[in-house]
Structures are given as C-alpha cells and as structure tokens.
Amino acid sequence: MKRGNSINRSIAALIACGLLGACATVEDAPRGEAAYAAIPPPPAIGMDYRIAPDDVLRIQVYHEPGLSLEDAQVTAAGMIRMPLIGDVSVAGLTAGEAGDVIAGRLGERYLVSPQVTLFVKQAVGRRVTLDGEVREPGLYPVEGRLTLLQAIALAKGPTRLAGLNQVVVVRQLDGQRQAALFDLAAIRKGRAPDPEILPGDMVIVGLSRAKAIVGGALLAVPALATGFIALDGNR
C-alpha cells in the first residue's frame, strides 16, 4: 500500500511540474539520446566567428599602411581604437562585418571608397569553462573542434572520485541557458558518442557540483515538450 502511495505521489509531482513549469532540478536534465538532442553540434563547421573582448585583430586598410593595425586588442568594452576615427565597437560582429563598419567610418570623412580587411589573429573569446570534479578547473581556449573527452583532458582529467556518469554541459541557446547530462564512462568505452563542445560552453563533472554551480530551479515544461532543460536563472 505504501508503495502505491509513493507511485501516486510521484505521478502527481510530475503532473504538477508539467503544469507549473518551475519545479524541475538539474537532476532532470536529459541524458542518453535526449542529451545529444539537447546539445547538438553547430549548424555549420565554417560558421563565422564573432569577435569577443580580448581578441587580437589584424586590420588592413588598402593602400593606407598608416591606418592599418597589426595587433589591435579588443577592449573589455568590445572596442578597438583606430587612427583618425577613434573607438569602434566590434564585439559581437564577424570579421567581415567589423571591416565594413570601419570602412564606413573612414569613408564618412577621410577616404574615398576605403577597402578594409580584418582578421582575427587570436580568438581569446573562444573559451570553455571546466569545473566540478576535474583536476584543474578553469577557462580553456578552443582551437578548432573540441569534444567532451578532449575538453575534460584540458583540465587534466577527472578527479579520482569523480562521478563519470554525471557530466553536465551547459550551453547558451536562443538566448537561454540549456543543460544536458552525459555519461563520460560510456563515452570512453565507445558505447556512446562523444558530443562536440562549443566556445562558451560550461562543462561540470559531478551532479552535486553542477547543482551548486548552476543553482536555481529548472523549467519542466520545455523539458517535457522538446527534450531539453532550460535554466531558470536566465529567463
């Protein structure tokens, strides 16, 4: 009889979560196949990188070496300082978009049809956060493509007592943080795919550490409807 009451209470709780949409926790993050649906690969390998603070840029103004810059570092405010035109906001833009903005500013008063080419020399903004039960938590740069196993290796691997079947990946999608749970032990043995980790992702080894770091309730309705968990803190 007690078991039946327990099952009924569990069912009632699930229904309440679905209706209220605010009582799920990080333990409810999707796992298995649902986790891979929640943290998909990028839509295109060659997707343009968007400039971030601390990135280092090379800016070439055609036939104007005095206006060109070899190592222009983006400030914390997302600006670069150009000769003649002063501060230009470039954070969040692609290299092509930033070059067009600079050309437009130069063309307003100083040059006729200026041609500006911009390259990202150091993409400092391409970083992932490794936290939880890893040997060396911290921020790590992403160069090229990176998988979950490779990301954890950057932090010198999990600790001896780490919960390998409880690895949480947090990602910003459509303006909202999403979380999914992966089994590192299964990935290591080849029983599960090794998901791709993107710049800006947070990887947390250990469910208890993830709950402490992420904090806050997770929305239940998106989880039931689409297979992912939305973190309530960014609503």
C-alpha positions in Angstrom: 0.0 0.0 0.0 2.8 2.4 0.9 4.5 1.6 -2.5 1.3 2.5 -4.3 1.0 5.8 -2.4 4.6 6.6 -3.3 4.0 6.0 -7.0 0.9 8.1 -6.9 2.8 10.9 -5.2 5.5 10.7 -7.9 2.9 10.8 -10.7 1.2 13.8 -9.0 4.6 15.6 -8.7 5.4 15.1 -12.4 1.9 16.4 -13.4 2.4 19.4 -11.1 5.8 20.1 -12.7 4.4 19.9 -16.2 1.6 22.3 -15.3 3.6 24.8 -13.3 6.8 24.6 -15.3 9.1 25.6 -12.4 9.9 22.7 -10.1 12.4 20.5 -12.0 16.0 20.4 -10.9 19.4 19.8 -12.5 18.8 16.0 -11.9 16.1 16.2 -14.5 18.5 17.3 -17.3 18.1 15.0 -20.2 20.5 12.1 -20.5 21.2 9.4 -23.1 19.9 10.1 -26.6 17.9 13.1 -25.2 21.2 14.7 -24.0 22.6 14.6 -27.6 19.5 16.2 -28.9 19.7 18.9 -26.3 23.4 19.7 -27.0 23.6 19.4 -30.8 26.6 20.1 -33.0 27.0 23.5 -34.6 24.9 24.1 -37.7 28.0 24.6 -39.8 31.7 24.0 -39.3 32.6 27.2 -41.1 30.2 29.4 -39.2 31.7 32.9 -38.9 33.4 33.6 -35.6 32.1 36.6 -33.7 34.6 38.9 -32.2 34.8 38.9 -28.4 36.6 41.1 -25.8 40.4 40.5 -25.5 40.6 39.1 -29.1 43.6 40.3 -31.1 42.8 41.6 -34.6 44.8 42.5 -37.7 43.2 45.4 -39.6 44.5 46.2 -43.1 43.3 49.4 -44.9 44.2 49.0 -48.5 47.0 51.4 -49.7 46.9 53.1 -46.2 49.7 51.5 -44.0 49.4 54.4 -41.6 45.8 53.4 -40.8 46.4 49.7 -40.6 47.0 47.8 -37.3 48.9 44.6 -36.8 47.9 43.7 -33.2 44.7 45.5 -32.2 43.3 44.1 -29.0 39.6 44.4 -28.3 38.9 46.1 -25.0 36.7 44.7 -22.2 34.0 47.0 -23.6 34.3 45.4 -27.0 36.0 48.4 -28.7 39.2 48.9 -30.8 40.9 52.3 -31.3 41.6 53.2 -34.9 43.7 56.1 -36.2 41.6 59.1 -37.3 38.2 57.6 -36.3 38.9 56.6 -32.7 37.0 53.9 -30.8 35.0 51.4 -32.9 32.6 48.8 -31.4 33.4 45.4 -32.9 32.4 42.8 -30.2 29.7 40.5 -31.5 30.5 41.2 -35.1 32.1 38.9 -37.6 35.4 39.9 -39.2 33.6 40.9 -42.4 31.0 43.0 -40.5 33.7 44.7 -38.4 35.7 45.6 -41.5 32.6 47.1 -43.1 31.9 49.2 -40.0 35.5 50.5 -40.1 35.3 51.2 -43.8 32.1 53.1 -43.4 33.5 55.3 -40.6 36.7 56.0 -42.7 34.6 56.8 -45.8 32.4 59.3 -44.0 35.2 62.0 -43.7 38.6 60.7 -44.6 38.9 58.2 -47.6 37.1 57.6 -50.8 35.7 54.0 -51.0 38.1 52.6 -48.4 38.8 48.8 -48.5 39.3 47.3 -45.1 40.3 43.7 -44.4 40.1 42.3 -40.9 41.5 39.1 -39.5 41.1 37.5 -36.0 44.7 36.7 -35.0 43.9 35.4 -31.5 40.4 34.3 -30.7 40.6 34.7 -27.0 36.8 34.7 -26.8 36.8 31.1 -27.9 36.9 29.5 -24.4 35.2 26.8 -22.5 34.8 26.5 -18.7 35.8 23.3 -17.0 34.5 22.9 -13.4 33.5 20.4 -10.8 35.4 17.2 -10.2 38.3 17.8 -12.5 41.9 18.2 -11.6 42.5 21.7 -12.9 39.2 23.7 -13.2 39.4 26.9 -15.2 38.9 28.6 -18.6 40.5 27.0 -21.6 40.9 28.2 -25.2 39.2 26.4 -28.0 41.2 25.9 -31.2 39.4 24.0 -33.9 36.8 21.4 -33.0 36.6 20.0 -29.4 34.8 17.0 -28.0 33.7 16.4 -24.4 36.6 13.9 -23.8 39.1 16.4 -25.2 37.6 19.2 -23.1 38.0 17.3 -19.9 41.5 16.3 -20.8 42.3 20.1 -21.0 41.6 20.2 -17.2 44.0 17.2 -16.7 41.1 14.8 -16.4 38.5 14.0 -13.7 39.5 13.5 -10.1 39.8 10.0 -8.7 36.3 10.1 -7.1 34.5 12.0 -9.9 31.0 10.9 -10.9 31.8 10.0 -14.5 28.2 9.2 -15.4 27.2 12.7 -14.3 28.8 15.2 -16.6 26.7 18.3 -17.2 27.1 20.5 -20.3 25.6 24.0 -20.1 25.1 25.9 -23.3 23.6 29.2 -24.4 20.9 28.5 -27.0 18.4 31.1 -28.3 19.2 33.5 -25.5 18.7 30.9 -22.8 21.0 28.5 -21.0 20.3 24.8 -21.6 21.7 21.8 -19.7 22.2 18.2 -20.6 23.7 15.2 -18.8 26.3 12.8 -20.3 27.9 9.6 -19.3 31.6 10.0 -19.6 32.4 6.4 -18.7 30.2 5.2 -21.6 31.8 7.6 -24.0 35.3 6.4 -23.0 34.3 2.8 -23.7 32.8 3.7 -27.1 29.2 2.9 -26.0 28.0 6.5 -26.5 29.0 9.3 -28.9 31.5 12.0 -27.9 29.5 15.2 -28.1 31.0 18.4 -29.5 31.8 21.2 -27.1 31.5 24.8 -28.4 33.1 28.0 -27.3 31.1 29.4 -24.4 30.1 26.0 -23.0 30.4 25.1 -19.4 31.3 21.5 -18.6 30.8 20.4 -15.0 31.8 17.0 -13.8 29.6 15.7 -10.9 25.9 16.3 -10.4 26.2 17.7 -6.9 28.9 20.2 -8.1 26.7 21.1 -11.1 23.8 21.9 -8.7 26.0 24.1 -6.6 27.4 26.0 -9.5 24.3 26.3 -11.7 21.9 26.8 -8.9 18.2 27.8 -9.3 15.2 25.7 -10.5 15.0 24.3 -14.0 11.9 24.7 -16.1 9.9 21.5 -16.5 7.7 22.4 -19.5 10.5 22.8 -22.1 12.0 19.5 -20.9 8.7 17.7 -21.4 8.0 19.4 -24.7 11.3 19.4 -26.5 13.7 17.2 -24.6 16.0 19.9 -23.1 16.1 21.6 -19.8 16.1 25.4 -19.6 17.9 27.0 -16.7 15.6 29.3 -14.9 18.3 31.8 -13.9 18.3 33.4 -17.4 14.6 33.8 -18.0 
